[in-house]
Amino acid sequence: MLEYKAVIYQEGMLGSLLLGQSKVNPVRFSEFLNENALDGWEVVTMEKDIRRMLLLFKREGYVVILKREKRLS
């Protein structure tokens, strides 16, 4: 049996406030994916998400769907 989880990955607000837009750091995003992989999670799909903050600023993120075999408790 599989279990799934949905995670929203996004960078902090500081880049948005200073630069007007915050993009995802590929190194940190890779670390996030690898940390979940060590715990048995596998990426099923992901979608880019750009959200507005404080009317003027944009913040990039990803909605990531992960799955793994359900662990017995």
PDB file with one MODEL, atoms N, CA, C and O in Angstrom:
MODEL        1
ATOM      1  N   MET A   1       0.843  -1.173   0.000  1.00  0.00           N
ATOM      2  CA  MET A   1       0.000   0.000   0.000  1.00  0.00           C
ATOM      3  C   MET A   1       0.897   1.247   0.000  1.00  0.00           C
ATOM      4  O   MET A   1       1.929   1.284   0.670  1.00  0.00           O
ATOM      5  N   LEU A   2       0.489   2.244  -0.750  1.00  0.00           N
ATOM      6  CA  LEU A   2       1.257   3.486  -0.854  1.00  0.00           C
ATOM      7  C   LEU A   2       0.644   4.579   0.008  1.00  0.00           C
ATOM      8  O   LEU A   2      -0.557   4.585   0.277  1.00  0.00           O
ATOM      9  N   GLU A   3       1.489   5.493   0.429  1.00  0.00           N
ATOM     10  CA  GLU A   3       1.005   6.716   1.078  1.00  0.00           C
ATOM     11  C   GLU A   3       1.569   7.903   0.304  1.00  0.00           C
ATOM     12  O   GLU A   3       2.655   7.827  -0.271  1.00  0.00           O
ATOM     13  N   TYR A   4       0.826   8.980   0.301  1.00  0.00           N
ATOM     14  CA  TYR A   4       1.190  10.175  -0.461  1.00  0.00           C
ATOM     15  C   TYR A   4       1.232  11.385   0.458  1.00  0.00           C
ATOM     16  O   TYR A   4       0.567  11.422   1.492  1.00  0.00           O
ATOM     17  N   LYS A   5       2.026  12.376   0.063  1.00  0.00           N
ATOM     18  CA  LYS A   5       1.984  13.665   0.753  1.00  0.00           C
ATOM     19  C   LYS A   5       2.229  14.771  -0.264  1.00  0.00           C
ATOM     20  O   LYS A   5       2.962  14.600  -1.238  1.00  0.00           O
ATOM     21  N   ALA A   6       1.600  15.899  -0.010  1.00  0.00           N
ATOM     22  CA  ALA A   6       1.768  17.088  -0.852  1.00  0.00           C
ATOM     23  C   ALA A   6       2.544  18.117  -0.046  1.00  0.00           C
ATOM     24  O   ALA A   6       2.219  18.391   1.109  1.00  0.00           O
ATOM     25  N   VAL A   7       3.573  18.684  -0.665  1.00  0.00           N
ATOM     26  CA  VAL A   7       4.431  19.655   0.006  1.00  0.00           C
ATOM     27  C   VAL A   7       4.549  20.888  -0.876  1.00  0.00           C
ATOM     28  O   VAL A   7       4.714  20.774  -2.091  1.00  0.00           O
ATOM     29  N   ILE A   8       4.466  22.062  -0.270  1.00  0.00           N
ATOM     30  CA  ILE A   8       4.723  23.306  -0.998  1.00  0.00           C
ATOM     31  C   ILE A   8       6.131  23.749  -0.631  1.00  0.00           C
ATOM     32  O   ILE A   8       6.407  24.069   0.525  1.00  0.00           O
ATOM     33  N   TYR A   9       7.021  23.767  -1.622  1.00  0.00           N
ATOM     34  CA  TYR A   9       8.402  24.207  -1.398  1.00  0.00           C
ATOM     35  C   TYR A   9       8.547  25.614  -1.950  1.00  0.00           C
ATOM     36  O   TYR A   9       8.251  25.868  -3.117  1.00  0.00           O
ATOM     37  N   GLN A  10       9.007  26.528  -1.099  1.00  0.00           N
ATOM     38  CA  GLN A  10       9.269  27.896  -1.560  1.00  0.00           C
ATOM     39  C   GLN A  10      10.373  28.504  -0.717  1.00  0.00           C
ATOM     40  O   GLN A  10      10.591  28.120   0.432  1.00  0.00           O
ATOM     41  N   GLU A  11      11.057  29.453  -1.311  1.00  0.00           N
ATOM     42  CA  GLU A  11      12.127  30.160  -0.620  1.00  0.00           C
ATOM     43  C   GLU A  11      11.534  31.207   0.322  1.00  0.00           C
ATOM     44  O   GLU A  11      10.333  31.477   0.295  1.00  0.00           O
ATOM     45  N   GLY A  12      12.383  31.780   1.139  1.00  0.00           N
ATOM     46  CA  GLY A  12      11.946  32.800   2.079  1.00  0.00           C
ATOM     47  C   GLY A  12      11.505  34.081   1.392  1.00  0.00           C
ATOM     48  O   GLY A  12      11.716  34.262   0.193  1.00  0.00           O
ATOM     49  N   MET A  13      10.892  34.964   2.163  1.00  0.00           N
ATOM     50  CA  MET A  13      10.357  36.214   1.614  1.00  0.00           C
ATOM     51  C   MET A  13      11.426  37.272   1.384  1.00  0.00           C
ATOM     52  O   MET A  13      11.173  38.237   0.663  1.00  0.00           O
ATOM     53  N   LEU A  14      12.593  37.129   1.959  1.00  0.00           N
ATOM     54  CA  LEU A  14      13.619  38.165   1.879  1.00  0.00           C
ATOM     55  C   LEU A  14      13.998  38.499   0.439  1.00  0.00           C
ATOM     56  O   LEU A  14      14.116  39.674   0.092  1.00  0.00           O
ATOM     57  N   GLY A  15      14.190  37.483  -0.406  1.00  0.00           N
ATOM     58  CA  GLY A  15      14.525  37.737  -1.813  1.00  0.00           C
ATOM     59  C   GLY A  15      13.439  38.504  -2.528  1.00  0.00           C
ATOM     60  O   GLY A  15      13.720  39.359  -3.368  1.00  0.00           O
ATOM     61  N   SER A  16      12.208  38.203  -2.200  1.00  0.00           N
ATOM     62  CA  SER A  16      11.087  38.919  -2.818  1.00  0.00           C
ATOM     63  C   SER A  16      11.083  40.377  -2.403  1.00  0.00           C
ATOM     64  O   SER A  16      10.864  41.264  -3.228  1.00  0.00           O
ATOM     65  N   LEU A  17      11.322  40.622  -1.139  1.00  0.00           N
ATOM     66  CA  LEU A  17      11.285  41.995  -0.647  1.00  0.00           C
ATOM     67  C   LEU A  17      12.452  42.822  -1.175  1.00  0.00           C
ATOM     68  O   LEU A  17      12.290  44.007  -1.465  1.00  0.00           O
ATOM     69  N   LEU A  18      13.630  42.207  -1.302  1.00  0.00           N
ATOM     70  CA  LEU A  18      14.808  42.946  -1.760  1.00  0.00           C
ATOM     71  C   LEU A  18      14.872  43.068  -3.282  1.00  0.00           C
ATOM     72  O   LEU A  18      15.264  44.111  -3.806  1.00  0.00           O
ATOM     73  N   LEU A  19      14.487  42.007  -3.990  1.00  0.00           N
ATOM     74  CA  LEU A  19      14.650  41.977  -5.445  1.00  0.00           C
ATOM     75  C   LEU A  19      13.341  42.107  -6.215  1.00  0.00           C
ATOM     76  O   LEU A  19      13.357  42.244  -7.438  1.00  0.00           O
ATOM     77  N   GLY A  20      12.221  42.067  -5.524  1.00  0.00           N
ATOM     78  CA  GLY A  20      10.929  42.144  -6.191  1.00  0.00           C
ATOM     79  C   GLY A  20      10.414  40.796  -6.654  1.00  0.00           C
ATOM     80  O   GLY A  20       9.240  40.657  -6.999  1.00  0.00           O
ATOM     81  N   GLN A  21      11.302  39.793  -6.662  1.00  0.00           N
ATOM     82  CA  GLN A  21      10.908  38.450  -7.073  1.00  0.00           C
ATOM     83  C   GLN A  21      11.856  37.454  -6.428  1.00  0.00           C
ATOM     84  O   GLN A  21      13.058  37.708  -6.344  1.00  0.00           O
ATOM     85  N   SER A  22      11.337  36.336  -5.979  1.00  0.00           N
ATOM     86  CA  SER A  22      12.151  35.304  -5.353  1.00  0.00           C
ATOM     87  C   SER A  22      12.027  34.011  -6.144  1.00  0.00           C
ATOM     88  O   SER A  22      10.932  33.471  -6.295  1.00  0.00           O
ATOM     89  N   LYS A  23      13.156  33.516  -6.648  1.00  0.00           N
ATOM     90  CA  LYS A  23      13.172  32.259  -7.397  1.00  0.00           C
ATOM     91  C   LYS A  23      13.714  31.157  -6.497  1.00  0.00           C
ATOM     92  O   LYS A  23      14.445  31.418  -5.541  1.00  0.00           O
ATOM     93  N   VAL A  24      13.344  29.928  -6.817  1.00  0.00           N
ATOM     94  CA  VAL A  24      13.798  28.777  -6.050  1.00  0.00           C
ATOM     95  C   VAL A  24      15.278  28.536  -6.324  1.00  0.00           C
ATOM     96  O   VAL A  24      15.715  28.524  -7.475  1.00  0.00           O
ATOM     97  N   ASN A  25      16.044  28.343  -5.252  1.00  0.00           N
ATOM     98  CA  ASN A  25      17.460  28.018  -5.349  1.00  0.00           C
ATOM     99  C   ASN A  25      17.581  26.533  -5.710  1.00  0.00           C
ATOM    100  O   ASN A  25      17.138  25.686  -4.934  1.00  0.00           O
ATOM    101  N   PRO A  26      18.169  26.193  -6.866  1.00  0.00           N
ATOM    102  CA  PRO A  26      18.221  24.787  -7.286  1.00  0.00           C
ATOM    103  C   PRO A  26      19.017  23.893  -6.336  1.00  0.00           C
ATOM    104  O   PRO A  26      18.699  22.712  -6.193  1.00  0.00           O
ATOM    105  N   VAL A  27      20.040  24.434  -5.690  1.00  0.00           N
ATOM    106  CA  VAL A  27      20.835  23.630  -4.755  1.00  0.00           C
ATOM    107  C   VAL A  27      19.989  23.268  -3.536  1.00  0.00           C
ATOM    108  O   VAL A  27      19.967  22.110  -3.122  1.00  0.00           O
ATOM    109  N   ARG A  28      19.295  24.246  -2.961  1.00  0.00           N
ATOM    110  CA  ARG A  28      18.441  23.982  -1.798  1.00  0.00           C
ATOM    111  C   ARG A  28      17.261  23.083  -2.156  1.00  0.00           C
ATOM    112  O   ARG A  28      16.850  22.242  -1.357  1.00  0.00           O
ATOM    113  N   PHE A  29      16.719  23.263  -3.357  1.00  0.00           N
ATOM    114  CA  PHE A  29      15.612  22.414  -3.791  1.00  0.00           C
ATOM    115  C   PHE A  29      16.084  20.969  -3.946  1.00  0.00           C
ATOM    116  O   PHE A  29      15.364  20.041  -3.578  1.00  0.00           O
ATOM    117  N   SER A  30      17.281  20.772  -4.486  1.00  0.00           N
ATOM    118  CA  SER A  30      17.854  19.424  -4.599  1.00  0.00           C
ATOM    119  C   SER A  30      18.060  18.802  -3.225  1.00  0.00           C
ATOM    120  O   SER A  30      17.791  17.617  -3.031  1.00  0.00           O
ATOM    121  N   GLU A  31      18.538  19.598  -2.271  1.00  0.00           N
ATOM    122  CA  GLU A  31      18.724  19.102  -0.903  1.00  0.00           C
ATOM    123  C   GLU A  31      17.386  18.677  -0.297  1.00  0.00           C
ATOM    124  O   GLU A  31      17.302  17.643   0.367  1.00  0.00           O
ATOM    125  N   PHE A  32      16.341  19.476  -0.526  1.00  0.00           N
ATOM    126  CA  PHE A  32      15.002  19.149  -0.045  1.00  0.00           C
ATOM    127  C   PHE A  32      14.539  17.806  -0.618  1.00  0.00           C
ATOM    128  O   PHE A  32      14.029  16.960   0.115  1.00  0.00           O
ATOM    129  N   LEU A  33      14.718  17.614  -1.927  1.00  0.00           N
ATOM    130  CA  LEU A  33      14.304  16.361  -2.565  1.00  0.00           C
ATOM    131  C   LEU A  33      15.121  15.179  -2.050  1.00  0.00           C
ATOM    132  O   LEU A  33      14.569  14.107  -1.805  1.00  0.00           O
ATOM    133  N   ASN A  34      16.427  15.364  -1.882  1.00  0.00           N
ATOM    134  CA  ASN A  34      17.289  14.286  -1.395  1.00  0.00           C
ATOM    135  C   ASN A  34      16.977  13.908   0.048  1.00  0.00           C
ATOM    136  O   ASN A  34      17.038  12.730   0.400  1.00  0.00           O
ATOM    137  N   GLU A  35      16.643  14.887   0.890  1.00  0.00           N
ATOM    138  CA  GLU A  35      16.267  14.595   2.281  1.00  0.00           C
ATOM    139  C   GLU A  35      15.013  13.726   2.319  1.00  0.00           C
ATOM    140  O   GLU A  35      14.928  12.782   3.104  1.00  0.00           O
ATOM    141  N   ASN A  36      14.044  14.048   1.469  1.00  0.00           N
ATOM    142  CA  ASN A  36      12.825  13.241   1.414  1.00  0.00           C
ATOM    143  C   ASN A  36      13.102  11.856   0.830  1.00  0.00           C
ATOM    144  O   ASN A  36      12.506  10.870   1.264  1.00  0.00           O
ATOM    145  N   ALA A  37      13.994  11.777  -0.139  1.00  0.00           N
ATOM    146  CA  ALA A  37      14.345  10.485  -0.743  1.00  0.00           C
ATOM    147  C   ALA A  37      14.997   9.564   0.288  1.00  0.00           C
ATOM    148  O   ALA A  37      14.760   8.356   0.276  1.00  0.00           O
ATOM    149  N   LEU A  38      15.812  10.125   1.176  1.00  0.00           N
ATOM    150  CA  LEU A  38      16.432   9.317   2.224  1.00  0.00           C
ATOM    151  C   LEU A  38      15.387   8.700   3.145  1.00  0.00           C
ATOM    152  O   LEU A  38      15.616   7.646   3.737  1.00  0.00           O
ATOM    153  N   ASP A  39      14.243   9.359   3.263  1.00  0.00           N
ATOM    154  CA  ASP A  39      13.158   8.861   4.106  1.00  0.00           C
ATOM    155  C   ASP A  39      12.193   7.973   3.310  1.00  0.00           C
ATOM    156  O   ASP A  39      11.144   7.582   3.822  1.00  0.00           O
ATOM    157  N   GLY A  40      12.548   7.659   2.061  1.00  0.00           N
ATOM    158  CA  GLY A  40      11.756   6.740   1.256  1.00  0.00           C
ATOM    159  C   GLY A  40      10.752   7.389   0.315  1.00  0.00           C
ATOM    160  O   GLY A  40      10.019   6.684  -0.379  1.00  0.00           O
ATOM    161  N   TRP A  41      10.702   8.719   0.276  1.00  0.00           N
ATOM    162  CA  TRP A  41       9.729   9.415  -0.573  1.00  0.00           C
ATOM    163  C   TRP A  41      10.253   9.532  -1.998  1.00  0.00           C
ATOM    164  O   TRP A  41      11.444   9.750  -2.218  1.00  0.00           O
ATOM    165  N   GLU A  42       9.351   9.385  -2.959  1.00  0.00           N
ATOM    166  CA  GLU A  42       9.661   9.497  -4.385  1.00  0.00           C
ATOM    167  C   GLU A  42       8.717  10.528  -5.001  1.00  0.00           C
ATOM    168  O   GLU A  42       7.520  10.533  -4.712  1.00  0.00           O
ATOM    169  N   VAL A  43       9.261  11.398  -5.848  1.00  0.00           N
ATOM    170  CA  VAL A  43       8.440  12.434  -6.484  1.00  0.00           C
ATOM    171  C   VAL A  43       7.536  11.794  -7.538  1.00  0.00           C
ATOM    172  O   VAL A  43       7.998  11.058  -8.410  1.00  0.00           O
ATOM    173  N   VAL A  44       6.245  12.089  -7.438  1.00  0.00           N
ATOM    174  CA  VAL A  44       5.271  11.628  -8.425  1.00  0.00           C
ATOM    175  C   VAL A  44       5.104  12.707  -9.487  1.00  0.00           C
ATOM    176  O   VAL A  44       5.168  12.426 -10.684  1.00  0.00           O
ATOM    177  N   THR A  45       4.891  13.928  -9.047  1.00  0.00           N
ATOM    178  CA  THR A  45       4.729  15.060  -9.953  1.00  0.00           C
ATOM    179  C   THR A  45       4.981  16.350  -9.185  1.00  0.00           C
ATOM    180  O   THR A  45       4.966  16.368  -7.955  1.00  0.00           O
ATOM    181  N   MET A  46       5.212  17.423  -9.925  1.00  0.00           N
ATOM    182  CA  MET A  46       5.338  18.738  -9.294  1.00  0.00           C
ATOM    183  C   MET A  46       4.874  19.798 -10.277  1.00  0.00           C
ATOM    184  O   MET A  46       4.891  19.603 -11.493  1.00  0.00           O
ATOM    185  N   GLU A  47       4.464  20.916  -9.718  1.00  0.00           N
ATOM    186  CA  GLU A  47       3.982  22.019 -10.545  1.00  0.00           C
ATOM    187  C   GLU A  47       4.512  23.328  -9.985  1.00  0.00           C
ATOM    188  O   GLU A  47       4.510  23.553  -8.775  1.00  0.00           O
ATOM    189  N   LYS A  48       4.963  24.180 -10.887  1.00  0.00           N
ATOM    190  CA  LYS A  48       5.475  25.492 -10.501  1.00  0.00           C
ATOM    191  C   LYS A  48       4.319  26.382 -10.060  1.00  0.00           C
ATOM    192  O   LYS A  48       3.240  26.368 -10.653  1.00  0.00           O
ATOM    193  N   ASP A  49       4.565  27.147  -9.018  1.00  0.00           N
ATOM    194  CA  ASP A  49       3.538  28.014  -8.450  1.00  0.00           C
ATOM    195  C   ASP A  49       4.166  29.380  -8.185  1.00  0.00           C
ATOM    196  O   ASP A  49       5.165  29.473  -7.471  1.00  0.00           O
ATOM    197  N   ILE A  50       3.594  30.429  -8.748  1.00  0.00           N
ATOM    198  CA  ILE A  50       4.082  31.785  -8.483  1.00  0.00           C
ATOM    199  C   ILE A  50       2.980  32.533  -7.752  1.00  0.00           C
ATOM    200  O   ILE A  50       1.869  32.684  -8.261  1.00  0.00           O
ATOM    201  N   ARG A  51       3.301  32.999  -6.553  1.00  0.00           N
ATOM    202  CA  ARG A  51       2.312  33.685  -5.719  1.00  0.00           C
ATOM    203  C   ARG A  51       2.700  35.138  -5.531  1.00  0.00           C
ATOM    204  O   ARG A  51       3.879  35.489  -5.499  1.00  0.00           O
ATOM    205  N   ARG A  52       1.708  35.951  -5.411  1.00  0.00           N
ATOM    206  CA  ARG A  52       1.930  37.372  -5.120  1.00  0.00           C
ATOM    207  C   ARG A  52       1.961  37.575  -3.615  1.00  0.00           C
ATOM    208  O   ARG A  52       1.223  36.936  -2.865  1.00  0.00           O
ATOM    209  N   MET A  53       2.837  38.482  -3.192  1.00  0.00           N
ATOM    210  CA  MET A  53       2.923  38.866  -1.784  1.00  0.00           C
ATOM    211  C   MET A  53       2.850  40.376  -1.714  1.00  0.00           C
ATOM    212  O   MET A  53       3.508  41.066  -2.493  1.00  0.00           O
ATOM    213  N   LEU A  54       2.090  40.879  -0.828  1.00  0.00           N
ATOM    214  CA  LEU A  54       2.016  42.322  -0.580  1.00  0.00           C
ATOM    215  C   LEU A  54       1.763  43.118  -1.859  1.00  0.00           C
ATOM    216  O   LEU A  54       2.264  44.234  -1.998  1.00  0.00           O
ATOM    217  N   LEU A  55       1.008  42.570  -2.777  1.00  0.00           N
ATOM    218  CA  LEU A  55       0.574  43.178  -4.038  1.00  0.00           C
ATOM    219  C   LEU A  55       1.673  43.420  -5.067  1.00  0.00           C
ATOM    220  O   LEU A  55       1.393  43.357  -6.264  1.00  0.00           O
ATOM    221  N   LEU A  56       2.896  43.690  -4.660  1.00  0.00           N
ATOM    222  CA  LEU A  56       3.953  44.064  -5.602  1.00  0.00           C
ATOM    223  C   LEU A  56       4.991  42.981  -5.860  1.00  0.00           C
ATOM    224  O   LEU A  56       5.680  43.020  -6.879  1.00  0.00           O
ATOM    225  N   PHE A  57       5.113  42.029  -4.969  1.00  0.00           N
ATOM    226  CA  PHE A  57       6.213  41.071  -5.023  1.00  0.00           C
ATOM    227  C   PHE A  57       5.729  39.690  -5.444  1.00  0.00           C
ATOM    228  O   PHE A  57       4.597  39.299  -5.158  1.00  0.00           O
ATOM    229  N   LYS A  58       6.611  38.953  -6.133  1.00  0.00           N
ATOM    230  CA  LYS A  58       6.299  37.591  -6.565  1.00  0.00           C
ATOM    231  C   LYS A  58       7.212  36.613  -5.840  1.00  0.00           C
ATOM    232  O   LYS A  58       8.364  36.918  -5.532  1.00  0.00           O
ATOM    233  N   ARG A  59       6.668  35.433  -5.578  1.00  0.00           N
ATOM    234  CA  ARG A  59       7.428  34.398  -4.890  1.00  0.00           C
ATOM    235  C   ARG A  59       7.198  33.074  -5.612  1.00  0.00           C
ATOM    236  O   ARG A  59       6.067  32.602  -5.727  1.00  0.00           O
ATOM    237  N   GLU A  60       8.290  32.482  -6.096  1.00  0.00           N
ATOM    238  CA  GLU A  60       8.209  31.226  -6.834  1.00  0.00           C
ATOM    239  C   GLU A  60       8.269  30.047  -5.868  1.00  0.00           C
ATOM    240  O   GLU A  60       8.983  30.084  -4.866  1.00  0.00           O
ATOM    241  N   GLY A  61       7.527  29.027  -6.178  1.00  0.00           N
ATOM    242  CA  GLY A  61       7.544  27.816  -5.371  1.00  0.00           C
ATOM    243  C   GLY A  61       7.104  26.630  -6.213  1.00  0.00           C
ATOM    244  O   GLY A  61       6.777  26.778  -7.390  1.00  0.00           O
ATOM    245  N   TYR A  62       7.100  25.460  -5.602  1.00  0.00           N
ATOM    246  CA  TYR A  62       6.661  24.246  -6.277  1.00  0.00           C
ATOM    247  C   TYR A  62       5.733  23.467  -5.360  1.00  0.00           C
ATOM    248  O   TYR A  62       5.987  23.334  -4.163  1.00  0.00           O
ATOM    249  N   VAL A  63       4.659  22.957  -5.936  1.00  0.00           N
ATOM    250  CA  VAL A  63       3.807  22.003  -5.247  1.00  0.00           C
ATOM    251  C   VAL A  63       4.323  20.631  -5.666  1.00  0.00           C
ATOM    252  O   VAL A  63       4.290  20.280  -6.845  1.00  0.00           O
ATOM    253  N   VAL A  64       4.799  19.860  -4.691  1.00  0.00           N
ATOM    254  CA  VAL A  64       5.432  18.571  -4.971  1.00  0.00           C
ATOM    255  C   VAL A  64       4.575  17.458  -4.355  1.00  0.00           C
ATOM    256  O   VAL A  64       4.244  17.505  -3.170  1.00  0.00           O
ATOM    257  N   ILE A  65       4.225  16.470  -5.161  1.00  0.00           N
ATOM    258  CA  ILE A  65       3.490  15.302  -4.684  1.00  0.00           C
ATOM    259  C   ILE A  65       4.490  14.156  -4.565  1.00  0.00           C
ATOM    260  O   ILE A  65       5.175  13.813  -5.528  1.00  0.00           O
ATOM    261  N   LEU A  66       4.564  13.566  -3.367  1.00  0.00           N
ATOM    262  CA  LEU A  66       5.508  12.489  -3.082  1.00  0.00           C
ATOM    263  C   LEU A  66       4.754  11.223  -2.692  1.00  0.00           C
ATOM    264  O   LEU A  66       3.638  11.289  -2.177  1.00  0.00           O
ATOM    265  N   LYS A  67       5.376  10.064  -2.944  1.00  0.00           N
ATOM    266  CA  LYS A  67       4.783   8.791  -2.525  1.00  0.00           C
ATOM    267  C   LYS A  67       5.868   7.885  -1.967  1.00  0.00           C
ATOM    268  O   LYS A  67       7.053   8.051  -2.257  1.00  0.00           O
ATOM    269  N   ARG A  68       5.435   6.918  -1.157  1.00  0.00           N
ATOM    270  CA  ARG A  68       6.326   5.874  -0.652  1.00  0.00           C
ATOM    271  C   ARG A  68       5.467   4.700  -0.193  1.00  0.00           C
ATOM    272  O   ARG A  68       4.254   4.819  -0.023  1.00  0.00           O
ATOM    273  N   GLU A  69       6.122   3.583  -0.002  1.00  0.00           N
ATOM    274  CA  GLU A  69       5.431   2.421   0.557  1.00  0.00           C
ATOM    275  C   GLU A  69       5.067   2.741   1.999  1.00  0.00           C
ATOM    276  O   GLU A  69       5.881   3.266   2.758  1.00  0.00           O
ATOM    277  N   LYS A  70       3.839   2.418   2.363  1.00  0.00           N
ATOM    278  CA  LYS A  70       3.381   2.693   3.725  1.00  0.00           C
ATOM    279  C   LYS A  70       4.163   1.821   4.700  1.00  0.00           C
ATOM    280  O   LYS A  70       4.315   0.617   4.495  1.00  0.00           O
ATOM    281  N   ARG A  71       4.650   2.445   5.749  1.00  0.00           N
ATOM    282  CA  ARG A  71       5.436   1.732   6.754  1.00  0.00           C
ATOM    283  C   ARG A  71       4.519   1.162   7.822  1.00  0.00           C
ATOM    284  O   ARG A  71       3.532   1.785   8.214  1.00  0.00           O
ATOM    285  N   LEU A  72       4.860  -0.018   8.279  1.00  0.00           N
ATOM    286  CA  LEU A  72       4.086  -0.641   9.345  1.00  0.00           C
ATOM    287  C   LEU A  72       4.486  -0.046  10.684  1.00  0.00           C
ATOM    288  O   LEU A  72       5.674   0.113  10.967  1.00  0.00           O
ATOM    289  N   SER A  73       3.520   0.277  11.492  1.00  0.00           N
ATOM    290  CA  SER A  73       3.801   0.883  12.804  1.00  0.00           C
ATOM    291  C   SER A  73       4.029  -0.167  13.856  1.00  0.00           C
ATOM    292  O   SER A  73       4.278   0.164  15.015  1.00  0.00           O
TER     293      SER A  73
ENDMDL
END
